[in-house]
Structures are given as structure tokens and as C-alpha cells.
Amino acid sequence: MAAKSDGAALSVQTTENPVPPPLRCMVATEPDHGPSSCRYASKPYSLLDCCWVLCSLLVFFSDGATDLWLAADYYLRRDYWWFGLTLVFVVVPSAVVQVLSFRWIVYDYTDISGSSSGAVAAVSAAAAAAAESSKGGECNFSTKGSTNTNKQRGGGAANAATVGGVGCSSAGQNAAGAGTESGTRTCCRVCMWLFQSILHLLQLGQVWRYVHALYLGAQSSWHGNRGHFHWRLMCECADITMLRLLEAFLKSAPQLVLQLSIMIHANHVLPLQGLSASASLVSLAWIIASYQKTLRDSRDDKLPMSYKAVIVQMLWHFFTIGARTIAFALFASVFQLYFGIFVVSHWCLMTFWIIQGETDFCMSKWEEIIYNMVVGIVYIFCWFNVKEGRARFRMWLYHTVTLVENVSLIAAWYLYRGPNTSDFYALIVVCVVVCSYALGIFFMLGYYCLLHPDGPVSAAQWGGCVEDGGLMVESCVTPAEASPLPPPDVVTSPPRTLTRTAGTDRGEVVPGDLAVFQVRSTTTTSPALAPRPLRTEGPVIRIDLPRKRYPAWDAHFIDRRLRKTILVLENTSPVTPRIQYRSLSKPKEVMEYETTV
């Protein structure tokens, strides 16, 4: 689900090629105590994190293996129609995800290897020079001015990733030295291309990403200076969860509906059918909860989600999606044609609803439209917040619509079911759907009232909920007790999520385990919203883009060129840099960004 910006290649500006006044991307080696750069202390990689990745890998294998096993069983039973459908819902989504994963690897690896742009070496050399001069001052980088950032959705990302204006005298020498090293890496690059190609042809690209995440987590925990590895770990986890979310709703969701329909149509259940359907349902619930956790972990302005909250959220989606898919399967077993019309109509309605909400997830207009269409598929099965703001009304509206749809589907099946289905059996099925949906709502309320990262919420405070980590956030304090909220430029929570910016209403500083920053505020916050300890020392990477609003991923996760540039700067810095976005609401900071280096 991650969008990628294929903007202009990296370039180094010189005084011989006049350009518009560039926006400054400063790497300051002295501690920056200014009001616009702070960083939250990162959360250590724990054994629970490792176990969660291993369990995610187990869920991934279980889902794919049971589907293939069931397809083979259909073939042996000469049920070629069911065999073909089951296999299609395994192979096609997996191939789509592998192509996307390999495309990301090709892009990332080509840039990192330095084979596509000599600017990478120059940026690396300049950053190294900044580290060498850490005691004597600071080395300034600049990005090309993006005056049309707020007018053109995709232009800012490319501009922000275009690095130039190196202000260190040793940059040229280091760049020349970097060119000599590229020849020795040719063999390694060929081996890596071959290795990754074989992995993705075998549909194991995501397995490699999980293993790589485990390695980065172990290195992050082992080394004292864990910032470098943790930054890469967060990027890898973001890629994994976005790929898995796409695969889950292209493969697991339709596979679940298909197998339930087959069981109802045949009026009996094979053990492998039940196993495959259960694995698909667990995979759906697991990846949604995992996505929300990773999204929050990537944002420095959101508190982290505990594993208790993740489990409860997984149960919430397990039961609501279970009830929804059973209703789909019952209706499809009687009205195949009308079921297809219903699904397409619901998808079109949800996609239009999402588009008119003007989401800000991707870096370009067309990528945003594709993203909205994919989220429309997610909305066929469950609620998935993609817009910042008061989400209470949107969430309850969605659940009301789905409840009406579920009741209508079940009623139509009950009235027009086949003669082989007894009244007792039909009543039991209806009770299962009702109880499953009720349990899902119960766990949803339990999550928001007891385990939400921003604090428990009582019934009286549901009216003042604000959007949270992927869904919605509620404040657990009354208006009288709550202290004034900080201005929109201030980041007051730890790392978590991504979306796209629109207009001048973005403008926040990003810190995090990836090195993100915030503008300091003299305003105090309530204990429930209190952030983690802040860190102000170390270099700062300033990005000429307003910050995306939650629940969107930050631009340095979505835009792979920008991510690559930050990785180069971060890798050559002795201390993990902080990341600071432009704040449009502070005239002083805007003027500073518009200063020519």
C-alpha cells in the first residue's frame, strides 16, 4: 500500500548553475536547542517485538500453506472449478505484491549502490565532512526550493529529495573517493540482484523482509548506538505492513468468502476448508492490528500501542470481519449474481466517500486515487480510518451502514435458502453472525475505553474524540481538567503513521526512532497525552515539506527518494540525525527555510 515517488534524480547544485533560492536542509553537528527541533527517546527493541515478528511470519506461512493445501485437495477430488478459484486467489495477489516489493528493492538498492546517481556519493561525502567538522561548526545542505509544494501534490516530495548546495570544502574529494569504491561492489550487486530475483520468483520476498527486520532488530538491541539500525528497522517494518495489508485484502478476504460460500453451498464442512478459512480470518485481523501498531511506532507525535491493545484490536477485527464474511457467504450461496452487484456497488460507494474526504496518503494525485481504490476494498470488510479529524461520526456511520447491510443479507438468505437447510440450522447461523458482530463491537469499545494509547475513555468523553492512530483517538480528561492543546506545529507524542499533506495546514516537526523533530511549546499537556522524554542533541535534517497529518505515513516513509537521501545522511553521521519538517505557521521558520545557502 505504500506509494512511491519517482521524482527527479538527486543532483548537486553548484554556483555555476544558478537556481532559485534553495530551501535549506541543514545537518547541524552542534546540539540544536532552538524551538523547532526536538526528538523523542526511542523505544528499545524488546523480546516481545521479536516474538511479534516471528508470529507474523507464522501467520503468513499458515495462510498461504493452508490455501495451497486446500487447492491441492480440490484437485485430487476433481473439483476443478473450486480448485481454479482457490488457486487464483492465492497466485494473483501474491504475484502483485511480489512485483511491488521487488520494484521497491530495485529502486532502493540501485540508489544505495550509487549506480544511478553520482549525487549520492556527493551527499555522503558532504555528510562525512559535516561529521569531521562537528567541533568547528555545521555543514549545510540545501534542497531545491519547492514554492509549489502547496499547489502541486507530488512536486514537494521530489524537491525535498533533491539535495545540493554542499557547503564543505572536502565534499569533492570524498565524492571522488566514493567513485573508486563502486567498482569493487559490482560483484556484490550482481549477487544481490540474483538473490532477490530468485526470492521474489519463489514468492518469498516478504519472508526475506521479515528476516531482515529480525536482523535489524537484533542489531538495534545489541549495539549501544542503536539509532542507525532502528531507523532502518522502522522503514522495513513500514514496507512489510503495507505489503501485507494489500495482500490480505486481495487474497485472504476473498479467499475467506469463497471457502465459506463453498461450505454453505455443499452443506458440509471439510477439515481443510475450516482450516483455510480460519487462517484467512486470523491473517486479516492480525495484519490490521499490526499495521496500526507499526503506523503508530513510526510517528513521533503518537504514543505507542501496547501489545495488550494490539491483541484486543485484533479480536475486535476478528469478530466483526468474521460476521461480515459469513453474511457475504450466506447471501452468495443463494444469489451469486446479486452478490457481485452488491460488492461492486459497495466498493464504488466507499471509494467515492474516501475520495471526497481528500485523503493525503501518497505523494502524487494518481497514486492517491489508486490508494483510495484499495482502501475501498478494505471498506468492504471493515472500518479503516484514513482521514485526520473527528472520526467518531464517520466510524459509527460506517458501522451503521454495515449493520444494515449484514441484516439485509442474512434476511434475504433466510427467506430464500434452499430446502436442505432446516429452520434450526438457519437460526443457529443467524445467532452466530449476531453474536460475532456483538463481540466485535464489545472489543472495540474495550479498546477505546481501556487500552487506547492516549488513555482510557469514559462514555461521557465519546463526544470529544479526535482521530488517532489509524482509527480515532479519545481524550480521557474532561474539558475542565484538560490543559490547552499545543499548536498544530508541535509534536507531542512518540513515533507512529503516514498520510498526505494538503495545503498549508501541514507543518509539523518529526522526531522518532528515525530521528524526527518537533517545535517546542511552552504549553503543558495532560498526563494522558504526555510524550516520551525528549532529546535535543545531535544533527538535524530539515525537510522542505510540511508534515503529513496522522493517520498518514510521514513523507520520509512514503517517498523512497527522500528516504534514500536521509539514509545516506544518517549513515555518515556519528549520531542519528533528527528529522524536522517545515512549519508553515511560523514565519521565522519559513524565512529560515527560504534562506539561500
C-alpha positions as CSV (number, residue, x, y, z in Angstrom):
1,M,0.0,0.0,0.0
2,A,2.9,2.3,0.1
3,A,3.2,4.9,-2.5
4,K,6.5,5.7,-4.2
5,S,7.5,9.0,-5.8
6,D,9.7,8.7,-8.9
7,G,10.7,12.3,-8.8
8,A,13.8,13.9,-10.3
9,A,17.1,12.3,-9.6
10,L,19.3,13.6,-7.0
11,S,21.6,16.4,-8.0
12,V,24.2,18.6,-6.6
13,Q,23.9,22.3,-7.0
14,T,26.9,24.5,-7.8
15,T,27.4,28.2,-8.2
16,E,27.9,27.7,-11.9
17,N,24.3,26.6,-12.4
18,P,22.1,29.3,-10.9
19,V,18.8,28.0,-9.4
20,P,16.0,29.6,-7.4
21,P,16.8,30.2,-3.7
22,P,17.0,26.7,-2.3
23,L,15.4,25.6,0.9
24,R,17.9,24.6,3.5
25,C,18.4,21.0,4.5
26,M,20.8,21.5,7.4
27,V,22.9,18.9,9.1
28,A,24.0,20.6,12.3
29,T,26.6,18.8,14.3
30,E,26.2,21.0,17.3
31,P,23.3,20.5,19.7
32,D,20.3,22.5,18.5
33,H,18.4,24.0,21.3
34,G,16.1,26.1,19.1
35,P,12.4,26.0,19.4
36,S,11.8,23.9,16.4
37,S,13.9,20.8,16.9
38,C,13.3,18.1,19.5
39,R,13.5,14.3,19.4
40,Y,11.8,11.7,21.4
41,A,13.9,9.0,23.0
42,S,13.3,5.8,21.0
43,K,11.8,2.7,22.5
44,P,14.3,-0.2,22.8
45,Y,13.8,-3.3,20.6
46,S,12.5,-5.9,23.0
47,L,11.9,-9.7,23.1
48,L,8.2,-9.1,22.6
49,D,8.9,-7.2,19.4
50,C,11.0,-10.2,18.1
51,C,8.2,-12.6,19.1
52,W,5.6,-10.5,17.3
53,V,7.6,-10.6,14.1
54,L,8.0,-14.4,14.4
55,C,4.3,-14.7,15.0
56,S,3.6,-12.5,12.0
57,L,5.8,-14.8,9.9
58,L,3.9,-17.8,11.2
59,V,0.6,-16.3,10.3
60,F,1.9,-15.5,6.8
61,F,3.0,-19.1,6.2
62,S,-0.1,-20.6,7.7
63,D,-2.4,-18.5,5.5
64,G,-0.6,-19.4,2.3
65,A,0.1,-23.0,3.1
66,T,-3.5,-23.9,4.1
67,D,-4.8,-22.3,0.9
68,L,-2.4,-24.2,-1.3
69,W,-3.1,-27.4,0.6
70,L,-6.9,-26.9,0.1
71,A,-6.4,-26.2,-3.6
72,A,-4.4,-29.5,-4.0
73,D,-7.2,-31.3,-2.2
74,Y,-9.8,-29.9,-4.5
75,Y,-7.8,-31.0,-7.5
76,L,-7.5,-34.6,-6.1
77,R,-11.2,-34.6,-5.5
78,R,-11.7,-33.5,-9.1
79,D,-13.4,-30.3,-8.1
80,Y,-11.6,-28.4,-10.8
81,W,-13.8,-25.3,-10.5
82,W,-13.1,-24.8,-6.8
83,F,-9.5,-25.7,-7.4
84,G,-9.1,-22.9,-10.0
85,L,-10.8,-20.3,-7.9
86,T,-8.9,-21.1,-4.8
87,L,-5.6,-21.1,-6.7
88,V,-6.4,-17.8,-8.5
89,F,-6.9,-16.1,-5.1
90,V,-3.5,-17.3,-4.0
91,V,-1.3,-16.8,-7.0
92,V,-2.6,-13.5,-8.4
93,P,-2.5,-11.4,-5.2
94,S,0.9,-12.9,-4.3
95,A,2.3,-12.0,-7.7
96,V,1.1,-8.4,-7.4
97,V,2.6,-8.0,-4.0
98,Q,5.9,-9.6,-5.1
99,V,6.2,-7.3,-8.1
100,L,5.6,-4.3,-5.9
101,S,8.1,-5.5,-3.3
102,F,10.7,-6.2,-6.0
103,R,10.2,-2.8,-7.5
104,W,10.9,-1.1,-4.2
105,I,14.0,-3.2,-3.7
106,V,15.3,-2.4,-7.2
107,Y,14.7,1.3,-6.6
108,D,16.2,1.3,-3.1
109,Y,19.2,-0.9,-3.9
110,T,20.0,1.0,-7.1
111,D,20.1,4.3,-5.3
112,I,22.0,3.0,-2.3
113,S,24.6,1.3,-4.5
114,G,25.3,4.6,-6.2
115,S,24.9,3.2,-9.7
116,S,22.1,5.6,-10.7
117,S,23.3,8.9,-9.5
118,G,26.7,10.4,-8.6
119,A,24.9,12.8,-6.3
120,V,24.6,10.0,-3.7
121,A,28.3,10.0,-3.3
122,A,28.4,13.7,-3.1
123,V,25.8,13.8,-0.4
124,S,27.6,11.0,1.5
125,A,30.9,12.8,1.3
126,A,29.4,16.1,2.4
127,A,27.7,14.4,5.4
128,A,31.0,12.8,6.3
129,A,32.7,16.2,6.1
130,A,30.0,17.5,8.4
131,A,30.8,14.8,11.0
132,E,34.5,15.7,10.8
133,S,33.8,19.4,11.4
134,S,31.4,18.6,14.3
135,K,33.5,20.6,16.7
136,G,34.0,23.6,14.5
137,G,30.6,24.3,13.1
138,E,28.0,22.9,10.9
139,C,27.7,21.7,7.3
140,N,24.7,22.9,5.3
141,F,22.9,21.0,2.6
142,S,20.1,22.5,0.6
143,T,17.1,21.2,-1.3
144,K,15.8,22.9,-4.4
145,G,13.1,25.4,-3.5
146,S,9.6,23.9,-3.7
147,T,7.5,27.0,-3.9
148,N,4.7,25.0,-5.5
149,T,4.6,22.5,-2.6
150,N,1.1,23.6,-1.6
151,K,-0.1,23.9,-5.2
152,Q,1.1,20.6,-6.6
153,R,0.7,17.5,-4.6
154,G,3.5,15.5,-6.0
155,G,6.1,18.2,-6.5
156,G,7.2,18.7,-3.0
157,A,8.5,15.2,-2.4
158,A,10.8,15.3,-5.4
159,N,12.0,18.7,-4.5
160,A,12.6,17.7,-0.9
161,A,14.7,14.8,-2.0
162,T,16.9,16.9,-4.4
163,V,20.0,17.6,-2.4
164,G,22.6,20.1,-3.4
165,G,24.4,23.2,-2.2
166,V,27.1,21.3,-0.3
167,G,29.0,23.8,1.8
168,C,32.0,21.8,2.9
169,S,35.4,22.1,1.2
170,S,36.2,18.4,1.4
171,A,33.0,17.2,-0.4
172,G,34.6,17.0,-3.8
173,Q,37.5,14.9,-2.6
174,N,35.2,12.4,-0.8
175,A,32.9,12.2,-3.8
176,A,35.9,11.2,-6.0
177,G,36.9,8.6,-3.5
178,A,33.4,7.2,-3.5
179,G,33.6,6.6,-7.2
180,T,36.6,4.3,-6.9
181,E,34.7,2.1,-4.4
182,S,31.8,1.4,-6.8
183,G,33.9,-1.0,-9.0
184,T,34.6,-3.3,-6.1
185,R,31.0,-3.6,-5.3
186,T,29.9,-4.7,-8.8
187,C,30.1,-8.4,-8.0
188,C,28.2,-8.0,-4.7
189,R,25.5,-6.1,-6.6
190,V,25.1,-8.8,-9.2
191,C,24.8,-11.4,-6.5
192,M,22.2,-9.4,-4.6
193,W,20.1,-8.9,-7.8
194,L,20.2,-12.6,-8.4
195,F,19.3,-13.4,-4.8
196,Q,16.4,-11.0,-4.7
197,S,15.1,-12.1,-8.1
198,I,15.1,-15.8,-7.1
199,L,13.4,-14.9,-3.8
200,H,10.6,-13.0,-5.4
201,L,10.1,-15.5,-8.2
202,L,9.6,-18.1,-5.4
203,Q,7.1,-15.7,-3.8
204,L,9.3,-15.3,-0.7
205,G,10.0,-11.6,-0.9
206,Q,8.0,-10.9,2.2
207,V,9.8,-13.7,4.1
208,W,13.1,-12.0,3.3
209,R,11.7,-8.7,4.6
210,Y,10.6,-10.4,7.9
211,V,14.1,-12.0,8.3
212,H,15.8,-8.7,7.6
213,A,13.6,-7.0,10.2
214,L,14.6,-9.6,12.8
215,Y,18.3,-8.9,11.9
216,L,17.9,-5.2,12.2
217,G,16.0,-5.5,15.5
218,A,18.8,-7.7,16.9
219,Q,21.4,-5.3,15.8
220,S,19.4,-2.4,17.2
221,S,19.2,-4.1,20.6
222,W,22.9,-5.3,20.5
223,H,24.7,-2.1,19.6
224,G,24.9,0.8,22.0
225,N,24.4,3.3,19.3
226,R,21.2,1.7,18.0
227,G,19.7,4.7,16.1
228,H,21.1,3.7,12.7
229,F,19.7,0.2,12.9
230,H,16.4,1.3,14.4
231,W,15.8,3.8,11.6
232,R,16.2,1.1,9.0
233,L,14.1,-1.3,11.1
234,M,11.2,1.2,11.1
235,C,11.5,1.6,7.3
236,E,11.5,-2.2,6.8
237,C,8.5,-2.7,9.1
238,A,6.6,0.0,7.3
239,D,7.2,-1.7,4.0
240,I,6.2,-5.1,5.4
241,T,2.9,-4.0,6.9
242,M,1.9,-2.0,3.8
243,L,2.6,-5.0,1.6
244,R,0.8,-7.4,3.9
245,L,-2.2,-5.2,4.2
246,L,-2.5,-5.1,0.4
247,E,-2.1,-8.9,0.1
248,A,-4.5,-9.6,3.0
249,F,-7.4,-7.8,1.3
250,L,-6.6,-9.1,-2.2
251,K,-6.1,-12.7,-1.1
252,S,-7.2,-13.6,2.4
253,A,-10.5,-11.7,2.4
254,P,-11.9,-13.0,-1.0
255,Q,-10.5,-16.5,-0.1
256,L,-12.4,-16.4,3.2
257,V,-15.7,-15.5,1.4
258,L,-15.1,-18.2,-1.2
259,Q,-14.5,-21.0,1.2
260,L,-17.4,-20.1,3.4
261,S,-19.6,-20.0,0.3
262,I,-18.4,-23.4,-0.8
263,M,-19.1,-24.8,2.7
264,I,-22.7,-23.4,2.8
265,H,-23.4,-24.4,-0.8
266,A,-22.3,-28.0,-0.2
267,N,-24.0,-28.1,3.2
268,H,-21.0,-29.7,4.8
269,V,-17.5,-28.7,6.0
270,L,-14.2,-30.3,5.1
271,P,-11.5,-30.0,7.8
272,L,-9.2,-28.3,5.3
273,Q,-11.9,-25.8,4.4
274,G,-12.3,-24.8,8.0
275,L,-8.6,-24.6,8.5
276,S,-8.1,-22.4,5.4
277,A,-11.0,-20.1,6.4
278,S,-9.7,-19.8,9.9
279,A,-6.2,-19.0,8.7
280,S,-7.5,-16.3,6.4
281,L,-9.6,-14.7,9.1
282,V,-6.7,-14.7,11.6
283,S,-4.4,-13.2,8.9
284,L,-6.9,-10.4,8.2
285,A,-7.3,-9.4,11.9
286,W,-3.6,-9.8,12.6
287,I,-2.4,-7.6,9.7
288,I,-4.9,-4.8,10.5
289,A,-3.7,-4.7,14.2
290,S,-0.1,-5.0,13.1
291,Y,-0.5,-2.2,10.6
292,Q,-1.9,0.2,13.2
293,K,0.9,-0.6,15.7
294,T,3.6,-0.1,13.1
295,L,2.0,3.1,11.9
296,R,1.9,4.5,15.5
297,D,5.5,3.3,16.1
298,S,6.6,5.3,13.0
299,R,5.1,8.6,14.3
300,D,6.8,10.7,16.9
301,D,3.6,12.6,17.5
302,K,1.7,9.5,18.7
303,L,2.0,7.3,21.8
304,P,3.0,3.7,21.1
305,M,0.4,1.0,21.2
306,S,0.8,-1.7,23.8
307,Y,0.6,-5.4,22.9
308,K,-2.5,-5.8,25.1
309,A,-4.2,-3.1,22.9
310,V,-2.9,-4.9,19.8
311,I,-4.5,-8.2,20.9
312,V,-7.8,-6.5,21.8
313,Q,-7.9,-4.7,18.4
314,M,-7.1,-8.0,16.7
315,L,-10.1,-9.6,18.4
316,W,-12.3,-6.6,17.5
317,H,-11.5,-7.1,13.8
318,F,-11.6,-10.9,14.0
319,F,-15.2,-11.0,15.2
320,T,-16.5,-8.1,13.0
321,I,-14.9,-9.4,9.8
322,G,-16.0,-12.9,10.7
323,A,-19.6,-11.8,11.0
324,R,-19.3,-9.8,7.8
325,T,-17.8,-12.6,5.7
326,I,-20.4,-15.1,7.0
327,A,-23.1,-12.8,5.9
328,F,-21.4,-12.5,2.5
329,A,-21.1,-16.2,2.1
330,L,-24.7,-16.9,3.1
331,F,-26.0,-14.4,0.6
332,A,-23.6,-15.5,-2.2
333,S,-24.6,-19.2,-1.8
334,V,-28.1,-18.2,-3.0
335,F,-27.7,-15.0,-5.1
336,Q,-24.3,-15.2,-6.9
337,L,-25.1,-12.5,-9.4
338,Y,-26.7,-10.1,-7.0
339,F,-23.8,-10.6,-4.6
340,G,-21.3,-9.5,-7.2
341,I,-23.5,-6.4,-7.9
342,F,-23.7,-5.7,-4.2
343,V,-19.9,-5.9,-3.7
344,V,-19.2,-3.7,-6.7
345,S,-21.8,-1.1,-5.6
346,H,-20.5,-1.1,-2.0
347,W,-16.9,-0.7,-3.2
348,C,-17.9,2.2,-5.5
349,L,-19.8,4.0,-2.8
350,M,-16.9,3.6,-0.2
351,T,-14.3,4.7,-2.8
352,F,-16.3,7.8,-3.6
353,W,-16.7,8.5,0.1
354,I,-13.0,8.2,0.7
355,I,-12.1,10.3,-2.4
356,Q,-14.4,13.2,-1.4
357,G,-12.7,13.1,2.0
358,E,-9.5,14.3,0.3
359,T,-7.0,11.9,1.9
360,D,-3.3,12.8,1.9
361,F,-1.5,9.5,1.9
362,C,0.6,9.4,-1.3
363,M,2.9,11.8,-3.0
364,S,1.0,12.2,-6.2
365,K,-2.6,12.6,-7.4
366,W,-2.8,9.3,-9.3
367,E,-1.1,7.3,-6.6
368,E,-3.7,8.8,-4.2
369,I,-6.6,7.7,-6.4
370,I,-5.2,4.1,-6.6
371,Y,-4.7,4.2,-2.8
372,N,-8.3,5.3,-2.3
373,M,-9.5,2.4,-4.5
374,V,-7.5,-0.1,-2.5
375,V,-8.9,1.3,0.8
376,G,-12.4,1.0,-0.9
377,I,-11.7,-2.8,-1.0
378,V,-10.8,-2.7,2.7
379,Y,-14.1,-0.9,3.5
380,I,-16.0,-3.9,2.0
381,F,-14.9,-5.8,5.1
382,C,-14.0,-3.5,7.9
383,W,-13.6,0.1,9.1
384,F,-10.2,1.7,8.3
385,N,-9.6,5.3,9.2
386,V,-7.7,7.3,6.6
387,K,-8.6,10.9,7.5
388,E,-7.5,13.0,10.4
389,G,-10.1,14.8,12.4
390,R,-13.1,13.7,14.5
391,A,-13.6,10.1,13.3
392,R,-16.4,9.2,15.7
393,F,-19.2,10.2,13.3
394,R,-17.5,8.5,10.3
395,M,-16.9,5.3,12.2
396,W,-20.4,5.0,13.6
397,L,-21.9,5.9,10.2
398,Y,-19.8,3.1,8.6
399,H,-20.8,0.6,11.3
400,T,-24.5,1.6,10.9
401,V,-24.3,1.0,7.2
402,T,-22.6,-2.4,7.5
403,L,-25.0,-3.4,10.2
404,V,-28.0,-2.7,7.9
405,E,-26.2,-4.5,5.1
406,N,-25.5,-7.5,7.2
407,V,-29.1,-7.7,8.4
408,S,-30.4,-7.4,4.8
409,L,-28.1,-10.1,3.5
410,I,-28.9,-12.5,6.3
411,A,-32.6,-11.8,5.9
412,A,-32.5,-12.5,2.2
413,W,-30.7,-15.7,2.7
414,Y,-33.1,-16.8,5.4
415,L,-36.1,-16.2,3.3
416,Y,-34.7,-17.8,0.1
417,R,-32.5,-20.5,1.4
418,G,-32.6,-24.0,-0.1
419,P,-34.9,-26.7,1.1
420,N,-31.9,-28.7,2.5
421,T,-31.4,-26.0,5.2
422,S,-33.6,-26.6,8.2
423,D,-35.0,-23.8,10.3
424,F,-32.9,-24.9,13.3
425,Y,-29.7,-24.8,11.3
426,A,-30.6,-21.4,9.9
427,L,-31.4,-20.0,13.3
428,I,-28.1,-21.2,14.6
429,V,-26.2,-19.5,11.7
430,V,-28.1,-16.2,12.3
431,C,-27.2,-16.3,16.0
432,V,-23.6,-16.9,15.2
433,V,-23.5,-13.8,13.0
434,V,-25.2,-11.7,15.5
435,C,-23.0,-12.8,18.4
436,S,-19.8,-12.4,16.4
437,Y,-20.7,-8.9,15.4
438,A,-21.7,-8.0,19.0
439,L,-18.4,-9.4,20.3
440,G,-16.5,-7.3,17.8
441,I,-18.2,-4.2,19.0
442,F,-17.6,-5.2,22.6
443,F,-13.8,-5.5,22.0
444,M,-13.9,-2.2,20.0
445,L,-15.4,-0.4,23.0
446,G,-13.0,-2.2,25.3
447,Y,-10.0,-0.9,23.2
448,Y,-11.1,2.7,23.3
449,C,-12.4,2.7,26.9
450,L,-9.5,0.8,28.5
451,L,-6.5,0.3,26.3
452,H,-6.2,3.2,23.9
453,P,-2.6,4.5,23.8
454,D,-3.8,8.0,24.7
455,G,-5.6,6.8,27.8
456,P,-9.0,5.3,28.8
457,V,-12.2,6.9,27.6
458,S,-15.4,7.0,29.5
459,A,-18.8,7.2,27.9
460,A,-19.1,10.9,28.6
461,Q,-16.0,11.6,26.6
462,W,-17.0,9.9,23.3
463,G,-18.4,13.2,22.2
464,G,-14.9,14.7,22.2
465,C,-13.0,12.1,20.4
466,V,-10.3,13.1,17.9
467,E,-8.7,10.9,15.4
468,D,-6.0,8.6,16.5
469,G,-3.5,6.1,15.2
470,G,-5.4,4.6,12.4
471,L,-8.8,4.9,13.8
472,M,-9.7,7.5,16.3
473,V,-8.3,8.9,19.5
474,E,-10.2,9.9,22.6
475,S,-9.1,12.1,25.4
476,C,-9.6,10.7,28.9
477,V,-9.8,14.0,30.6
478,T,-12.7,16.3,30.9
479,P,-12.7,19.8,29.3
480,A,-12.2,21.3,32.8
481,E,-9.2,19.2,33.5
482,A,-7.6,19.2,30.1
483,S,-4.9,21.8,29.5
484,P,-4.9,23.7,26.2
485,L,-3.7,21.6,23.3
486,P,-0.5,22.6,21.7
487,P,-0.5,24.4,18.4
488,P,-0.6,22.2,15.2
489,D,3.1,22.6,14.6
490,V,4.0,20.9,17.9
491,V,4.7,17.2,18.0
492,T,3.8,15.9,21.5
493,S,3.9,12.2,21.1
494,P,6.3,9.4,20.1
495,P,6.7,7.9,16.6
496,R,3.8,6.4,14.6
497,T,2.0,6.6,11.0
498,L,1.6,8.2,7.4
499,T,-0.8,10.3,5.2
500,R,-0.5,13.0,2.6
501,T,-0.4,16.8,3.2
502,A,-2.8,19.2,1.5
503,G,-2.4,22.9,1.5
504,T,-0.8,24.9,4.2
505,D,-2.5,23.1,7.1
506,R,0.5,20.8,7.4
507,G,3.6,21.9,9.1
508,E,4.9,19.7,11.9
509,V,8.3,18.7,13.1
510,V,9.0,15.0,13.1
511,P,11.2,13.1,15.5
512,G,11.3,9.5,16.3
513,D,13.3,6.4,16.3
514,L,14.0,7.5,12.8
515,A,15.2,10.9,14.1
516,V,12.3,13.1,13.9
517,F,11.7,16.5,15.5
518,Q,9.1,18.9,16.8
519,V,8.8,22.5,17.6
520,R,9.0,23.2,21.3
521,S,6.0,24.5,23.0
522,T,5.5,26.2,26.4
523,T,2.0,24.8,26.6
524,T,1.7,21.9,29.1
525,T,-0.3,18.8,28.2
526,S,-2.4,16.5,30.2
527,P,-0.7,13.3,31.7
528,A,-2.7,11.2,29.3
529,L,-1.2,12.9,26.4
530,A,2.3,13.4,27.8
531,P,5.0,12.5,25.4
532,R,8.1,10.4,25.9
533,P,11.4,12.0,27.1
534,L,12.7,14.4,24.5
535,R,16.2,14.7,23.1
536,T,17.6,17.8,21.6
537,E,21.3,16.9,20.9
538,G,22.7,15.7,17.6
539,P,22.5,16.8,14.0
540,V,19.2,17.9,12.3
541,I,17.9,17.1,8.9
542,R,15.5,19.7,7.7
543,I,13.0,18.7,5.0
544,D,11.4,21.3,2.8
545,L,7.9,19.8,3.1
546,P,5.0,20.3,5.5
547,R,4.4,17.3,7.7
548,K,1.6,14.9,6.8
549,R,-1.2,14.6,9.3
550,Y,-2.0,11.4,11.1
551,P,-3.1,8.7,10.2
552,A,-0.8,9.1,7.2
553,W,2.8,7.9,7.0
554,D,5.4,10.6,7.1
555,A,6.8,11.7,3.8
556,H,10.2,10.1,4.6
557,F,8.4,6.7,4.6
558,I,6.3,7.1,1.5
559,D,8.7,8.9,-0.8
560,R,11.5,6.4,-1.4
561,R,13.9,9.0,-2.9
562,L,13.6,11.1,0.2
563,R,14.1,8.1,2.4
564,K,17.2,7.1,0.5
565,T,18.6,10.6,0.9
566,I,18.0,10.6,4.7
567,L,19.6,7.1,4.9
568,V,22.7,8.4,3.3
569,L,23.0,11.4,5.6
570,E,22.1,9.2,8.6
571,N,24.6,6.6,7.7
572,T,27.5,9.1,7.6
573,S,26.6,10.8,10.8
574,P,28.1,9.6,14.1
575,V,24.8,10.3,15.8
576,T,21.4,9.5,14.4
577,P,20.1,12.8,13.0
578,R,16.7,14.3,13.9
579,I,14.2,14.9,11.1
580,Q,12.5,18.3,11.0
581,Y,9.7,19.3,8.7
582,R,8.9,22.8,7.6
583,S,6.3,24.6,9.7
584,L,4.2,27.0,7.6
585,S,2.5,28.6,10.5
586,K,5.8,30.0,12.0
587,P,7.0,33.0,9.9
588,K,10.5,32.8,11.4
589,E,11.0,29.2,10.5
590,V,9.6,29.7,7.0
591,M,12.1,32.6,6.5
592,E,14.9,30.3,7.7
593,Y,14.0,27.6,5.2
594,E,13.9,30.1,2.4
595,T,17.4,31.4,3.1
596,T,19.8,30.6,0.4
597,V,22.9,28.7,1.5
